[in-house]
Amino acid sequence: MPAKRWIVVAVVVAGLVVVALAVRAGGSGTEEPAADSEPATIEPIKGSDVKQVTLSADAARRLGIETARVSADEVIPAAAVLYDASGETFTYISPERLVFMRKPISVDRVEGGQAFLSKGLPAGTAVVTVGSQELFGAEYRVEED
């Protein structure tokens, strides 16, 4: 596996550990979470292997979720691009506040911190630029042992 893929895998694994710790810890310890409040709910999307992740406002704040919009010429921040174990590219989109889902994309090139897409997302779509690894961990319910 090329060095770049090892780095990507290491970043994804680190993100999964962070989300597991954040979900288990329930925040910084100074806040009292509601007893019946879940930090994230996961719902399968019919006809696909993708799941919708809905965060509580507290969970989104703790994870530091940030988004940006796809430009008219299909350019997104490179930070929004993730790679799976086989090297395929995807991003997390946010169709509405606190709702996220994994979306496959095709990257033509990355230049100057920007990813130029060859297919994938309509202009104006909100993509996650900070917190994607944590969403991936939540989607797959990765927790520490």
N, C-alpha and C positions, 0 to 999 in steps of 0.2 A: 504494500500500500504506500503510495507517495507520501512524503512528509506533510504536505498540505492537508491530506485527508486525515492523517493522524492528529494534526492540530485541531481540525474541525471536530473529530470524534471526541477529543479530550475536552473541548469547549462545551459540547453538548452534554457529555457526562457530568462535567462540573455544574452546568446549569440544572441538570436533573437533581443533583445532590442539594443545590441551593433551594430549589422549590420544595423538595421533601422536608428540608429543615424548616423552611418558612411555614409550610402548612402544619407541620407537627408542633412547632413552637408557638404558633398563633400570634406572631409579631414580636415586638421588642420587650414584652413583659410589663410595659407601663400601661397598656390598654387592656380593658376587660372585654373579651369577645362575648357576643351574645351566645347564650347556651344553645340555641337552636339554629344558629347561623353557620353555614358551611362556607369555607373560603372559596370553593369552586364546585360547580356542578358540571357533570360531563354527560352529554346526551349524544347517542349515535345519530348520524345523518343517514336516513334511509337510502339504500342503493349505493353506499360507498363505505370505505374503511375509515373515513374521516369522522371525528367526533367534534361536536360543538362544545367549547369550554366557556362557561359563564362564570365570571369572578364576582365576588362581593366587592363593594367599593373599598373596604379595608384591605382585602387581598391585593387588589390592583395597585393601591397606594404602597403597600409593603413591598411589592415586587418592582415598583417603579416603572410600570408599563408606560411606554411612549409610542406614539404613532406618527406617520407622515403620509402624505397623499401621493399616489402615482401621478406623475406628470402627464401632460398631453402626448408626449413622445415616448411613453412607456419607460420612464426612468424612475428608479427607486433608490433610496440610500442602500449602499452595499451592506450595511448593518442589518437590513431586513431580510437578507438572503441566508437561508440555512441549507445544509446538505445532509441527506440521510446516509446511512451506512454504505449504500451502493453508489453514492456520489450524485444522486438526483437532487435537484434544487427545488426548494419550496419556501414559502413565507407564511406568516400568519396574517390574515386579514381581519378587520373588525367591521362587520356590517352594521353594528349598532353598539352603543356605549356598553362596555363591560362584556361583550360577546365576541368570541374569537374562533376562527377555524383555519385549519391548515389548507393551503392552496398550492398545487404544483405550479411552477413557473419555469420558463426557459430563459437562461441568461445568455445573451450574445457576447457581452464583454463587461468587465469591471474596469472603471477608469476614474481616477480622482475621487474615490470614495462613493462613486455612483455605479449602480448596476443597470445596464441597458438591456431591456428584455426583448426577446424575439417573439414571445407569446406569453400570455398569462393573465394580465389584469387590465381592466378598463381604467381610463383616466379618472382620477378622483377617488379611487378605492383607498381606504385607509389600511396601511400595512404597519405591522409592529416593528419598531426599530430597537426597542429596549424591552427585554423580558420574554423574548421568544423561546429561549431554552426552558424557562420556567413553565411556559404554556405547554411545551412539548412534554415536559415531565408530568404536568397535571393531566394532559390528554391520555397519557399512558399509565397514569396512577403509579408513578415511580415514588417509592418511599424508602427511607433508610431502614435497615433491619434492626 
